[in-house]
Amino acid sequence: MMVIVALAATSCLLFIPDGDRSDPIPMDAGPLPTSTERPAAPLSPSRASPGDKWSLWTGGTQLRGANVYQRRVFPEMDGTEFYGPGPFGPPYTQDDFDRLASLGANYVNISTAGLYTIEPPYAVDEEAVAALDRLLEMAAAADMFAVITFRTGPGRSEFAIIGDETWPPEEYVVNAVWTDGAARAAWAEMWRFAAARYRDNPVVAGYDLMCEPNSNAILDLWDPQAFYDEYSGTGYDWNSWYPDIVSAIRAEDSSTPILVGGNSYSAVEWLPYLQTVDDPRVVYAVHQYAPHAYTHPAEVDPARSYPGVFDLDDDGEPENFDGAWLEDLLAAADEFSRRYGVPVAVNEFGAERWTPGAAEFVRDEMDLFERHGWNYAVWQWQPAWPPLAEGDNSFNFRFGPDPAGLADADNDLFSAYLAAWSRNLLRPSNFRN
């Protein structure tokens, strides 16, 4: 999740040559198949068999759940209460996972630290391994599938994607992965290590290579065409090196689905610029927080509600903000899916709990996800850790719309997620591997 406070392996793949790799979908690319309610493409027998995890991503919407989040605790900055005593926090318990499952969720996107150190010499971080092992154990005990999403890794710290110019101190912000070839190679080796460790874990439904690639933010370039005109083929170009990570994973694990999102924090608008790889088990992911001024309001403004009419893009003109707007936004992901014959997932979305009209907004989003056959996970399922509840609760939808509310309460936003989760049928316990 993008937060603004106040953010050479042996290959077993055949990659598409540079000249033949998929390009962004041009406006004049010709007509695409049309459908008002297109189900997911039928599962190819050559790609998956009953109980194959790939079928979780290709047989229509089957995984509906939430993100759980941990990062390394820095006692000198965080103290030992807010995120817990560490080394990773906030602390989750089995009760946190069990409650999520009891409410109907069958999937957790585990958004957490990578398993290698951030600074060189890049090596296995045993504390990070233990933390992830524990989260996966709790997901398994709760009978939920899990996707492993690495937020950090060699040359990239947590604060490369959260924070602002005032917090945290500069020494905590590491972005070297975009300019350091050794860090990029180590990122692939980190995933090789992870794939060897978790390839036989029955609840692991996917590997998400990097949470919210954001090299364009470092460069302050927000137009995708301008970015790729200048930086295509460089280390800043995620397309130029994420295939090496896929290759490293496949050297150890030939079957677990891989998820990959595009640049600009995996925004929908940048998905057409993500180049596909010649691997039959890759899911292309987006994070949906548009429009950011609505989902992350600086202050509650009843006039900026959903549905409504207000200036969405700061051009001085009001726009209609409704289901049609959402459908237009998500059309880019649907077109990408159909053009390349690949599945799409939304492994982060949501709105701050006090956002006016948030329940109807996410309900319309989830209806569209279902129409397109996409799996999805809301941000965020927080643990029952009191210090966190008091200090970081804007996305804790259990607390209701009142900013002063710091306890679970019936509310429309929570109910919208519960209604979606009630559709789940599959669990690891009834899914034959």
Secondary structure, 3 states (H helix, E strand, C coil): CCECCCCCCCCCCCCCCHHHCCCCCCCCCCCCCCCCCCCCCCCCCCCCCCCCCCHHHHCCCCCEEEEEECEECCHHHHCCCCCCCCCEECCCCHHHHHHHHHCCCCEEEEEECCCECCCCCCCECHHHHHHHHHHHHHHHHCCCEEEEEECCECCECHHHCECECCECCHHHCCCHHHCCHHHHHHHHHHHHHHHHHHCCCCCEEEEECCCCCCHHHHHCCCCHHHHHHHHCCCCCCHHHCHHHHHHHHHCCCCCCCEEEECHHHHCHHHHHHCCCCCCCCEEEEEEECCCHHHHCCCCCCCCCCCCEEECCCCCCCCEEECHHHHHHHHHHHHHHHHHHCCCEEEEEECCCCCCCCHHHHHHHHHHHHHHHCCEEEECCCCCCCHHHHHHCCCCCHHHCCCCCCCCCCCCHHHHHHHHHHCCCCCCHHHCCC
